[in-house]
Amino acid sequence: MPKTKVTSKFQVTIPKEVREKVGVRPGEIVSVESVSEEEIIVRRFRRVKDPLKVLVGETPSVRHVPAEEFEEEAETR
């Protein structure tokens, strides 16, 4: 199991073996969570090439909704 040291600024370097295994790159965002006094979990966020496709879907809807109708529906919720 790779080990690393916490710096005086509380920074940690992800060991090369782990970086290569998960494919993490500089600039990526990770979350850090405490599980117990002895365990910390570092999770990376999945990279998405086209986030709009994830949010909207692969194929656009065939139903046309006028902006006014959409706004009225949103206001009633």
N, C-alpha and C positions, 0 to 999 in steps of 0.2 A: 504494500500500500504506500503510495507516494506521500511524503510529508512536506510541509512548508512552514515558514516562520511568520508570525505576525509582526509587522514593523512598529516603530514608535508612533506612526500615524494610523495604526490599526488597519494597514493594508496587507493583503495576502496575494501571493503569486500563485496562479493555478499551474501546477506542475505540467511540464511538456507532455508527459505521457497521457495525462487526463485531457489536456487541450486537444491533442491529436485524435484521441478516441472519440470525443464528442464534437469536434470540429468548431470549437468556439474561436471567434476572431476578435481582434482589437476593436473596441467601440461598441460591442454588443452589450445589451442590458441584461443583468442577472438580478434575481431576487435572493435575498438572504433571510433565512428563517431559523429561529431557535426552536429546537425540538425539546431539549432538556438542558441541564447545566453542562453536559458533556457533548452534546450533538448540535451541529449547525448544518443546515441544508442550503446549498447554493444551487439555484435552478436557473437555467437559461430560458429565454423566451424564444419561441420558434421564429425563424426568419420566414417571411412571406414575400415572395417575389412580386405579387400583385394583390395588395390588401383589398382593393375594391372588388376583385372577383370573389374573395372570401366573404365579404359583407353582402354583396348583391347576388352573387351566384354566377355560374358559368354562362347561362343563357338569360337574356333579359325577358321580362314579362311581356306577354303579347297584349295584355290589358292596358289600355291608355287611360290614365286617371288625370283629369284636368287639375291644375294646381289649386284652383279654388276649392274643388271637392276635397282634395287632400288636406288642405288647411282647415276646412270646416270639420272634417273627421278628427283631425288631431286636436282641435279645440274642445270637442265634446268628450274627450277622454280624460 
